[in-house]
Amino acid sequence: MMVRVVAYATLRKYLESPLGEPVEVELPEGAQLADLIRQLGMPIAEVKQAFLNGRRAHLQQALREGDKVALFPAVAGG
């Protein structure tokens, strides 16, 4: 199945795409969000927020064909 992924801030380095452009990733049926993160080579501890089709998601969230995933690291400001 194919899902579209966009990663922000320090997580962008794990995707080979122009700034802010989604990347299509092929995963086996039954894959979860954690499987996607591992396949991208991202340390799971670096992903602090994940959104699936615009809603917050957890690592065990099942993915389906055509899903849109957004991944965010911890963000600090001051």
RAJOTA-V613075 format. One record per residue. N is the residue number from 1. RES is the residue in one letter. SS is DSSP state (@ for helix, = for strand, . for the rest). PSI is psi in whole degrees, -180 to 180 (none if undefined). OMEGA is omega as a letter, one per 40 degrees, with the letter a starting at -180 (none if undefined). Layout:
# RAJOTA-V613075
N_RES_SS_PSI_OMEGA ; N_RES_SS_PSI_OMEGA
This chain:
# RAJOTA-V613075
1_M_._154_a ; 2_M_=_134_i ; 3_V_=_157_i ; 4_R_=_133_a ; 5_V_=_138_i ; 6_V_=_138_i ; 7_A_=_145_a ; 8_Y_._158_i ; 9_A_@_-127_a ; 10_T_@_-14_i ; 11_L_@_-14_a ; 12_R_@_-29_a ; 13_K_@_-17_a ; 14_Y_@_-9_i ; 15_L_._141_i ; 16_E_._84_a ; 17_S_._157_i ; 18_P_._157_a ; 19_L_._118_i ; 20_G_._0_a ; 21_E_._135_i ; 22_P_._151_i ; 23_V_=_137_i ; 24_E_=_133_a ; 25_V_=_133_i ; 26_E_=_132_a ; 27_L_._156_i ; 28_P_._154_i ; 29_E_._142_i ; 30_G_._1_a ; 31_A_._150_i ; 32_Q_=_170_i ; 33_L_@_-42_i ; 34_A_@_-36_i ; 35_D_@_-42_i ; 36_L_@_-48_a ; 37_I_@_-44_i ; 38_R_@_-42_a ; 39_Q_@_-33_i ; 40_L_._-8_a ; 41_G_._15_i ; 42_M_._135_i ; 43_P_._127_a ; 44_I_@_-35_a ; 45_A_@_-22_i ; 46_E_@_-18_a ; 47_V_._109_a ; 48_K_._-25_i ; 49_Q_=_139_i ; 50_A_=_141_i ; 51_F_=_136_i ; 52_L_=_114_a ; 53_N_._40_i ; 54_G_._3_i ; 55_R_=_145_i ; 56_R_=_142_a ; 57_A_._157_i ; 58_H_._165_a ; 59_L_._-27_a ; 60_Q_._7_a ; 61_Q_._128_i ; 62_A_=_141_i ; 63_L_._153_i ; 64_R_._160_i ; 65_E_._130_i ; 66_G_._-1_i ; 67_D_._153_i ; 68_K_=_123_a ; 69_V_=_134_i ; 70_A_=_131_a ; 71_L_=_134_a ; 72_F_=_141_i ; 73_P_._179_i ; 74_A_._140_a ; 75_V_._133_i ; 76_A_._151_i ; 77_G_._173_a ; 78_G_._none_none
